[in-house]
Amino acid sequence: MDEFSKYRSPLVSRYASKEMAYNFSDRKKFTTWRKLWIYLAKAEKALGLLVTDAQVTEMESHAEDIDFAMAAEEESKLRHDVMAHVHTFAHCCPTAAPIIHLGATSCYVGDNTVREAWQPRYFRMSVLNGHVCFSWLARVIDRLSNFAEKYADLPTLGFTHYQPAQLTTVGKRACLWLQDLAMDMRNLQRAREDLRFRGVKGTTGTQASFLQLFQGDHDKVEDLDRMVTEMAGFKKAYMVTGQTYSRKVDIDSLSHLASMGATIHKICTDIRLLANLKEIEEPFEKEQIGSSAMAYKRNPMRCERCCSLARHLIALLADPLQTASVQWLERTLDDSANRRISLPESFLTADIILSTLQNITEGLVVYPKVIERHIRHELPFMATENIIMAMVKAGGNRQDCHEKIRVLSQQAANVVKQEGGDNDLLARVQADPYFAPILGHLDNILDPKTFIGRAPQQVARFLSEEVRPLLEPYKAEIDVKFELEL
């Protein structure tokens, strides 16, 4: 069978960035296992166990030359992936073979490798430092910030219940998206900062095997845990574990990714709705085809992709929730196969929708004339209260004016709804002698910018006080563009 004769996950083969795909590759996973075995050997040597410099050097020199064929053959015999790789590593490190994995359990490499996946240094891009997800997210926030600033004072119809409501601005609406993304950034940062190393805890978390190795010396066991944790790049390890770290840790990690998925689904749904109104569109390539049948169409395929994959990301949260709930006592193995799928797919999916959203936000197209036309169609109804107030200021009776406007509004609404005509309320007001005192002020009364409240000021303050400071740690990565390949 060639590569086209078997299933390939679209997350890797079609959508994911090379950096994130590599992060969850077998090569990355098993070289990290070998690094963890090296950290353990170094710490054990430093604390007085019979581990030699030659053994450590041998392990370091073979950290990355993995014989995957041998490992697969070993696993087919042993039915145990960790021991298969212990044997494979030992085969190329005969001197170090007796001390590889000394005192450890499978979860020493399994759980600690998963934890390291969140560490910034394990998300290095080709020329940039930083966590891939954080880099994508920072760039999306930056692009939307620029968009919000550019259109901070462009009036547009607001919608509640997807019905025309009081005016807002295009930039203010973008700030609603930005606020959710900023919350996601803070949540993800907190989740990363809260993560700890599973550490060196032994079979059921009691460290009994290491206590035996160090002949009952509790201080050395604690030193071993601390040293390996520091070598792996973590500040803290979990103080108590069973055979595994608590599976609630996975809930905490993936819940923030799923929450971000909900944010992106909402943003892209909004853009799709606005595209239907022809007010805002995602980028569309010169030779891109919207439909095989309807040549005129410009389908929002990027936003649709984000919504589709965001649903998958949200749904994946059910896996760690259920896994944590069924972990019997110190551990049961029914977490393993599930986590091999749910953890990588959550990060891969988050990576994909963020990179796609970056591409969308770098090329959003706004159509001010269409927006203006929609406002003209609805604004006369929204301006009735302003007309009433202007008439009262000119000496009119509020109740009389209200009745006049009510009757004219219903007549205009009938033209729109029953006859399919344009909103002619303004023409009816201008033709009624009752409104003569304010006819010279109607243009000012109906100026859309008098209906947007403090939206421009809110945009400016929000961007300066909350959004821009959030991007400071990512300044070196902000200007990288993303070209969508598919």
Wavefront OBJ file of the C-alpha trace (Angstrom):
o trace
v 0.000 0.000 0.000
v 1.266 3.466 -0.848
v 0.439 6.583 1.186
v -2.699 7.192 -0.887
v -4.123 3.761 -0.083
v -4.667 4.335 3.611
v -6.407 6.891 5.746
v -4.519 10.055 6.579
v -5.861 12.517 9.110
v -6.807 15.746 7.315
v -5.649 17.613 10.408
v -2.079 16.712 9.504
v -2.165 15.989 5.780
v -4.329 18.954 4.748
v -4.586 21.707 7.322
v -2.093 21.844 10.209
v 1.071 23.919 10.201
v 4.326 22.001 9.814
v 5.431 23.160 13.264
v 2.381 21.820 15.074
v 2.299 18.620 13.007
v 5.924 17.984 13.984
v 5.193 18.713 17.619
v 2.957 15.653 17.813
v 4.972 13.460 15.482
v 6.482 10.137 16.516
v 9.967 11.558 16.075
v 9.298 14.437 18.441
v 7.515 12.185 20.938
v 10.169 9.500 21.158
v 13.168 11.829 21.117
v 11.505 13.584 24.063
v 11.225 10.209 25.812
v 14.946 9.731 25.330
v 15.669 13.196 26.707
v 13.626 12.351 29.785
v 15.611 9.148 30.290
v 18.817 11.185 29.970
v 17.576 13.734 32.539
v 16.758 10.880 34.918
v 20.165 9.241 34.447
v 21.987 12.541 34.982
v 20.089 13.300 38.163
v 20.557 9.776 39.496
v 24.291 10.009 38.802
v 24.531 13.395 40.505
v 22.831 11.956 43.585
v 25.220 9.040 43.894
v 23.708 6.097 42.016
v 25.970 3.900 39.898
v 25.500 5.783 36.651
v 28.667 6.687 34.766
v 29.651 9.608 32.574
v 30.180 7.130 29.737
v 26.614 5.877 30.013
v 25.167 9.396 29.971
v 27.388 10.405 27.051
v 26.352 7.309 25.109
v 22.661 8.102 25.681
v 23.126 11.718 24.607
v 24.929 10.711 21.420
v 22.009 8.500 20.392
v 19.147 10.700 21.547
v 17.797 11.253 18.056
v 18.819 8.258 15.934
v 15.702 6.178 16.519
v 15.262 2.880 14.673
v 11.506 3.071 14.194
v 11.362 -0.299 12.430
v 13.005 -2.002 15.408
v 10.692 -0.179 17.823
v 7.652 -1.344 15.861
v 8.910 -4.921 15.829
v 9.593 -4.783 19.584
v 6.136 -3.381 20.281
v 4.483 -6.105 18.200
v 6.148 -8.660 20.491
v 5.931 -6.866 23.841
v 2.580 -5.085 23.368
v 4.075 -2.191 25.317
v 5.248 0.958 23.566
v 7.434 2.271 26.390
v 9.334 -0.990 26.846
v 9.671 -1.309 23.070
v 11.493 2.021 23.015
v 13.521 1.179 26.114
v 14.816 -1.904 24.259
v 15.381 0.079 21.056
v 17.326 2.760 22.926
v 19.277 0.105 24.818
v 20.216 -1.598 21.532
v 22.154 1.474 20.378
v 23.380 2.240 23.912
v 24.720 -1.109 25.167
v 26.812 0.486 27.911
v 23.868 2.498 29.229
v 21.314 -0.300 28.762
v 21.305 -1.353 32.451
v 20.299 2.098 33.718
v 17.832 3.325 31.065
v 14.421 3.949 32.705
v 15.921 3.063 36.119
v 13.212 3.230 38.789
v 10.711 4.818 36.417
v 7.224 3.850 35.268
v 5.702 4.280 31.821
v 3.954 7.473 32.870
v 7.319 9.045 33.621
v 7.800 9.445 29.868
v 4.141 9.404 28.816
v 2.735 12.079 31.109
v 5.847 14.211 31.265
v 6.107 14.315 27.463
v 2.528 15.534 27.162
v 3.217 18.227 29.742
v 6.282 19.394 27.858
v 4.127 19.886 24.771
v 2.783 23.048 26.416
v 6.202 24.491 27.162
v 7.163 27.464 24.976
v 10.460 25.930 23.968
v 8.624 22.981 22.439
v 6.696 25.281 20.119
v 9.635 26.855 18.311
v 8.943 27.927 14.770
v 11.611 27.937 12.106
v 12.759 31.510 12.753
v 10.706 32.598 15.736
v 10.587 31.767 19.392
v 7.296 31.123 21.077
v 4.338 28.840 21.366
v 2.742 28.338 17.935
v -0.810 28.743 19.265
v 0.132 31.906 21.139
v 1.871 33.302 18.052
v -1.145 32.706 15.815
v -3.494 34.151 18.421
v -1.355 37.248 18.960
v -1.284 37.919 15.223
v -5.059 37.484 14.906
v -5.565 39.964 17.756
v -3.128 42.384 16.126
v -4.874 42.220 12.727
v -8.298 42.692 14.252
v -6.980 45.565 16.375
v -5.811 47.364 13.244
v -9.159 46.650 11.607
v -11.080 47.971 14.630
v -8.978 51.129 14.717
v -9.440 51.771 10.987
v -13.225 51.427 11.157
v -13.766 52.747 14.678
v -16.165 55.473 13.536
v -17.797 53.826 10.481
v -21.502 53.534 11.408
v -23.227 50.239 10.718
v -26.493 48.633 11.681
v -26.358 46.810 14.959
v -28.334 43.594 15.204
v -30.098 41.986 18.127
v -31.948 38.723 17.433
v -30.542 39.295 13.913
v -33.014 42.133 13.563
v -31.842 45.707 12.825
v -31.167 47.553 16.080
v -29.454 50.755 17.205
v -26.376 51.680 15.187
v -22.891 50.662 16.238
v -19.638 50.921 14.254
v -17.725 48.342 12.278
v -14.743 48.861 14.595
v -16.812 48.512 17.765
v -18.221 45.209 16.522
v -14.672 43.981 15.891
v -13.882 44.879 19.507
v -16.538 42.417 20.641
v -14.553 39.750 18.800
v -11.305 41.073 20.232
v -12.597 40.992 23.785
v -13.346 37.279 23.512
v -9.944 36.604 21.932
v -8.222 38.581 24.691
v -10.007 36.442 27.281
v -8.791 33.344 25.426
v -5.226 34.656 25.434
v -5.311 35.290 29.177
v -6.888 31.881 29.837
v -4.299 30.076 27.736
v -1.466 31.970 29.394
v -2.820 31.033 32.801
v -3.198 27.389 31.776
v 0.401 27.289 30.557
v 1.719 28.995 33.684
v -0.247 26.667 35.961
v 1.077 23.499 34.316
v 3.490 21.398 36.290
v 5.707 18.446 35.542
v 4.377 15.016 36.470
v 7.823 14.442 37.861
v 9.573 11.336 39.164
v 6.882 9.625 41.216
v 7.054 5.889 40.497
v 4.392 3.284 39.856
v 1.562 4.523 42.074
v 2.959 7.939 42.881
v 4.616 6.945 46.170
v 8.220 7.092 44.848
v 8.812 3.708 46.546
v 11.167 2.443 43.826
v 13.346 5.544 44.104
v 13.334 5.346 47.894
v 14.758 1.830 47.529
v 17.357 2.968 45.005
v 18.535 5.642 47.449
v 18.387 3.285 50.436
v 15.669 5.150 52.278
v 17.115 8.629 51.788
v 13.987 10.797 51.414
v 15.986 13.958 50.738
v 17.667 12.410 47.724
v 14.322 11.241 46.325
v 13.006 14.787 46.613
v 16.204 16.151 45.079
v 15.824 13.716 42.176
v 12.273 14.925 41.513
v 13.362 18.548 41.672
v 16.437 18.105 39.457
v 14.615 16.257 36.685
v 11.803 18.815 36.791
v 14.291 21.643 36.327
v 16.142 19.828 33.529
v 12.830 19.446 31.696
v 12.262 23.184 31.904
v 9.533 23.295 34.543
v 9.429 25.338 37.723
v 7.258 22.901 39.649
v 6.134 19.286 39.659
v 2.849 18.010 41.041
v 3.443 17.125 44.685
v 1.071 14.166 44.622
v 0.096 11.877 41.763
v -1.243 8.404 41.280
v 0.426 6.508 38.506
v -0.496 9.533 36.388
v -0.942 13.205 37.057
v -4.587 14.065 37.680
v -6.522 13.863 34.431
v -8.274 17.070 35.472
v -5.116 18.753 34.219
v -6.119 17.720 30.696
v -9.563 19.214 31.273
v -7.977 22.500 32.285
v -5.756 22.581 29.211
v -8.302 21.513 26.634
v -11.179 23.531 28.066
v -9.362 26.755 27.198
v -8.669 25.516 23.683
v -12.336 24.547 23.317
v -13.377 27.943 24.665
v -11.208 29.582 22.029
v -12.924 27.373 19.459
v -16.264 28.830 20.555
v -14.857 32.343 20.137
v -13.616 31.670 16.629
v -16.869 29.986 15.647
v -18.765 33.108 16.743
v -16.404 35.472 14.885
v -16.524 33.487 11.669
v -20.295 33.083 11.891
v -20.622 36.859 12.220
v -18.457 37.338 9.131
v -20.558 34.807 7.230
v -23.736 36.666 8.179
v -22.217 39.978 7.123
v -21.021 38.404 3.870
v -24.625 37.478 3.127
v -25.507 41.154 3.599
v -22.530 42.034 1.343
v -21.166 44.361 4.032
v -17.947 42.485 4.866
v -16.220 39.577 3.116
v -13.259 37.350 3.789
v -10.370 37.383 1.269
v -11.147 35.890 -2.138
v -8.366 34.932 -4.527
v -8.377 36.166 -8.136
v -8.883 32.681 -9.581
v -10.786 31.192 -6.653
v -14.027 29.356 -7.527
v -16.965 29.834 -5.188
v -19.234 27.174 -6.647
v -18.893 24.534 -9.365
v -22.410 25.379 -10.556
v -23.015 29.017 -9.647
v -20.099 30.929 -11.125
v -21.029 34.241 -9.485
v -20.741 32.965 -5.916
v -18.131 34.056 -3.392
v -18.579 31.502 -0.659
v -16.943 32.287 2.718
v -14.996 29.030 2.624
v -12.291 30.098 5.087
v -14.852 31.081 7.719
v -16.798 27.910 7.015
v -13.653 25.864 7.560
v -13.037 27.611 10.874
v -16.611 26.957 12.002
v -16.416 23.326 10.938
v -13.157 22.634 12.766
v -14.136 24.767 15.762
v -17.072 22.434 16.326
v -14.608 19.540 16.394
v -12.390 21.380 18.881
v -15.352 22.115 21.147
v -16.552 18.509 20.954
v -13.101 17.169 21.908
v -13.513 18.615 25.401
v -15.931 15.776 26.175
v -13.002 13.339 26.049
v -10.909 14.630 28.990
v -14.082 15.273 31.003
v -15.100 11.658 30.676
v -11.554 10.355 31.076
v -11.069 12.185 34.372
v -14.376 10.871 35.682
v -13.518 7.188 35.116
v -9.958 7.039 36.434
v -10.241 4.321 39.070
v -8.145 4.742 42.202
v -4.476 5.284 41.229
v -5.051 4.790 37.474
v -6.786 2.726 34.812
v -5.491 2.335 31.273
v -8.682 3.322 29.477
v -7.328 6.865 29.362
v -4.429 5.967 27.083
v -5.923 5.382 23.628
v -8.343 8.258 24.105
v -5.621 10.744 25.043
v -3.460 9.702 22.079
v -6.230 11.144 19.909
v -7.914 13.907 21.909
v -4.799 15.766 23.083
v -2.958 16.043 19.761
v -6.171 16.720 17.840
v -7.090 19.568 20.187
v -3.772 21.335 19.621
v -3.705 20.563 15.906
v -7.256 21.824 15.446
v -6.573 24.985 17.456
v -3.490 25.580 15.333
v -5.473 25.211 12.108
v -8.361 27.503 12.967
v -6.034 30.179 14.343
v -3.793 30.188 11.270
v -6.849 30.288 9.012
v -8.353 33.129 11.044
v -5.078 35.034 10.730
v -5.388 34.743 6.961
v -9.007 35.942 7.135
v -8.246 38.949 9.309
v -5.336 39.970 7.094
v -7.673 40.394 4.141
v -11.117 41.393 5.395
v -12.947 43.512 2.817
v -15.462 46.177 3.908
v -18.084 47.687 1.611
v -19.032 51.092 3.123
v -21.569 51.947 0.401
v -23.542 48.774 1.059
v -23.424 49.461 4.787
v -24.628 53.021 4.134
v -27.521 51.775 1.998
v -28.662 49.393 4.740
v -28.517 52.239 7.259
v -30.606 54.488 5.008
v -33.184 51.758 4.717
v -33.597 51.353 8.490
v -32.541 54.660 10.020
v -35.810 56.585 9.529
v -37.549 54.136 11.867
v -34.744 54.418 14.403
v -34.785 58.216 14.194
v -38.428 58.603 15.228
v -37.508 59.327 18.853
v -35.007 61.971 17.718
v -37.670 63.544 15.485
v -40.113 63.652 18.390
v -37.545 65.332 20.640
v -36.687 67.889 17.929
v -40.367 68.736 17.507
v -40.820 69.209 21.256
v -37.801 71.561 21.302
v -39.478 73.494 18.483
v -42.620 73.912 20.601
v -44.645 70.846 19.613
v -46.669 68.551 21.849
v -44.926 65.270 22.558
v -48.098 63.126 22.465
v -49.384 64.681 19.239
v -46.024 64.195 17.579
v -45.820 60.594 18.768
v -49.205 59.822 17.190
v -48.221 61.470 13.918
v -44.972 59.492 13.755
v -46.741 56.262 14.702
v -49.224 56.566 11.840
v -46.583 57.530 9.280
v -44.257 54.733 10.464
v -46.953 52.117 10.032
v -47.734 53.412 6.549
v -44.033 53.255 5.610
v -43.681 49.785 7.133
v -46.608 48.608 5.044
v -44.864 49.826 1.886
v -41.713 47.893 2.877
v -43.399 44.676 4.014
v -46.519 44.436 1.897
v -45.420 46.104 -1.311
v -41.700 45.359 -1.277
v -40.877 49.036 -1.649
v -38.257 51.254 -0.030
v -38.680 52.852 3.355
v -40.401 56.177 2.557
v -40.953 57.393 6.128
v -38.629 60.339 5.620
v -40.551 61.450 2.511
v -43.822 61.201 4.446
v -42.421 63.346 7.264
v -41.175 65.933 4.744
v -44.609 66.028 3.051
v -46.546 66.567 6.295
v -46.966 70.293 7.195
v -47.001 69.335 10.881
v -43.209 68.777 10.745
v -42.417 72.063 9.011
v -40.572 73.478 12.093
v -37.804 70.834 11.829
v -37.533 70.145 8.095
v -34.391 72.245 7.861
v -32.722 70.091 10.524
v -33.638 66.638 9.207
v -30.201 65.998 7.676
v -28.541 66.588 11.047
v -31.211 64.584 12.870
v -30.616 61.642 10.491
v -26.794 61.808 10.456
v -25.754 58.201 11.242
v -22.813 59.396 13.344
v -25.251 60.897 15.852
v -26.584 57.388 16.506
v -23.346 55.565 17.378
v -22.952 56.895 20.900
v -19.436 56.504 22.316
v -18.473 53.583 20.052
v -15.341 55.307 18.606
v -14.152 56.367 22.055
v -14.771 52.874 23.423
v -12.695 51.381 20.607
v -9.766 53.715 21.252
v -9.717 53.118 24.991
v -10.188 49.352 24.715
v -7.344 48.992 22.218
v -4.926 51.150 24.195
v -5.656 49.838 27.680
v -6.408 46.160 27.147
v -5.406 44.900 23.722
v -2.068 46.527 22.890
v -0.479 45.665 26.275
v -1.557 42.038 25.799
v 0.494 41.877 22.591
v 3.733 43.238 24.059
v 5.319 39.806 24.719
v 4.771 38.851 21.066
v 6.088 41.976 19.337
v 8.869 40.074 17.576
v 6.352 37.678 16.006
v 3.524 40.024 15.056
v 4.567 40.912 11.500
v 4.684 37.356 10.121
v 2.046 36.837 7.441
v 0.308 33.547 6.688
v -0.528 32.312 3.203
v -3.363 29.810 3.165
v -2.376 26.892 0.939
v -5.813 25.296 0.643
l 1 2 3 4 5 6 7 8 9 10 11 12 13 14 15 16 17 18 19 20 21 22 23 24 25 26 27 28 29 30 31 32 33 34 35 36 37 38 39 40 41 42 43 44 45 46 47 48 49 50 51 52 53 54 55 56 57 58 59 60 61 62 63 64 65 66 67 68 69 70 71 72 73 74 75 76 77 78 79 80 81 82 83 84 85 86 87 88 89 90 91 92 93 94 95 96 97 98 99 100 101 102 103 104 105 106 107 108 109 110 111 112 113 114 115 116 117 118 119 120 121 122 123 124 125 126 127 128 129 130 131 132 133 134 135 136 137 138 139 140 141 142 143 144 145 146 147 148 149 150 151 152 153 154 155 156 157 158 159 160 161 162 163 164 165 166 167 168 169 170 171 172 173 174 175 176 177 178 179 180 181 182 183 184 185 186 187 188 189 190 191 192 193 194 195 196 197 198 199 200 201 202 203 204 205 206 207 208 209 210 211 212 213 214 215 216 217 218 219 220 221 222 223 224 225 226 227 228 229 230 231 232 233 234 235 236 237 238 239 240 241 242 243 244 245 246 247 248 249 250 251 252 253 254 255 256 257 258 259 260 261 262 263 264 265 266 267 268 269 270 271 272 273 274 275 276 277 278 279 280 281 282 283 284 285 286 287 288 289 290 291 292 293 294 295 296 297 298 299 300 301 302 303 304 305 306 307 308 309 310 311 312 313 314 315 316 317 318 319 320 321 322 323 324 325 326 327 328 329 330 331 332 333 334 335 336 337 338 339 340 341 342 343 344 345 346 347 348 349 350 351 352 353 354 355 356 357 358 359 360 361 362 363 364 365 366 367 368 369 370 371 372 373 374 375 376 377 378 379 380 381 382 383 384 385 386 387 388 389 390 391 392 393 394 395 396 397 398 399 400 401 402 403 404 405 406 407 408 409 410 411 412 413 414 415 416 417 418 419 420 421 422 423 424 425 426 427 428 429 430 431 432 433 434 435 436 437 438 439 440 441 442 443 444 445 446 447 448 449 450 451 452 453 454 455 456 457 458 459 460 461 462 463 464 465 466 467 468 469 470 471 472 473 474 475 476 477 478 479 480 481 482 483 484 485 486
